[in-house]
Amino acid sequence: MLIKQERARDLAYLNSLWKLFRALHQPESIEALWFSLMELKGPILKIVQVLSGIPGLWSASIAARLQLVSSTCSPLSSFAWAEHLKSEVPHWYSKFSLKECYGGALGQVHKVFWNETEFRACKVQYPNMHAILKQDFQRLNLWRSVYQWWGAAVDTSEILQYLYKIMEQELDYQQEGEWMQWFHQHFQDIPWIHIPFYYSEASSKNILMMSWLQGKNFSQEALVELPQKIRDILSYRLLYAWYQPFFSKGILHADPHMTNYMWNQEGHIYMLDFGCVQHFSPSWIEGTKALYTALLNKEETQGIYYEYFGFSPLSEVQKACIDQWAKFLYGPFLVEGPRILPESMTQNGLHLLKQLHHTLQCHGPVRIPLEFLLLDRSCIALGSTLIRLKGALCWKTCFQSVMEEDIPKPYPL
């Protein structure tokens, strides 16, 4: 269900806020909060997913669940949605499959029987999303105010301003199509990375027409009998597909949750959903490399946070907290030898966030640049899939080969 009316969304927000407070003290209430958010749909789901990576903004159990919130939406199949499709794509509506479709936070993708030999995929935006975006941010400011009053460890004021701009970008399907073209061209010589082809003549700001890609998802069921060799290949190639554009061009696909890529038995990767692509400055790329090198060599990091990332002055305690989190994220890339990323990393990360939040509450809120948060989110989302894949790689060697722009290798090192 998509709640569109302003008064109805007001009531739904109050309901969700109440369930959030219950879940903070009663972890078993997370299910009630989850279903409440699913009723809302819209930009708030994307925003909440990004904010779930902020230390202490949620309890550990809520943060883990909300990382998946926008990737587990069920598609709309009501009469009202069918009528919306008819109004948006009147010439092609008869070609749309109403059964083969995939729901998201902002819209859903339908399989299109374009002609006798060609299938396409069409992403159609939910109605009235721009107005709902403004409403959602007005209500979200209420959540932010409550969080700051509660005893904030992180200053979220600037983050919400940046997130609004990002969400406006996600609602522009023409811009998403242009980024799709960019990735298509960037990886055109890599035979094991596949990007949908963008049909600009059949697209608009709220309609995105692209080629249909058929692959397997990264669910536990799909991976259960996967040979170790294919696990290793897919793990390396996912790492390459996400971070090679970042280190070489400053372009990051900032939404790498597991429904935004697929795979096949030959070890090929299919990248999807280019609505949240961010262009980082050369300073940020150099800063990311400098931070990794400093952590690897156990060197001082204080100047890196100021010079490259734009952090406000940090106390020794605040810097130590950020260092701890950076060491956790970079951890697999700092160790020699092949290893499988353990499933315990997820819980360890959540426990670490809880500890850091408690420490930062006692030493003033920290202003975290949005770019840092997006890198953090990307690392967590991609890392969760790599943990699930169980690839046995020397992650340090693989990461350094991507960072140093070595010739891409079809198999892991």
Order of alpha helices (4+ residues) and beta strands (2+ residues): alpha-alpha-alpha-alpha-alpha-beta-beta-beta-alpha-beta-alpha-alpha-beta-beta-alpha-alpha-beta-beta-beta-beta-alpha-alpha-alpha-beta-alpha-beta-alpha-beta-alpha
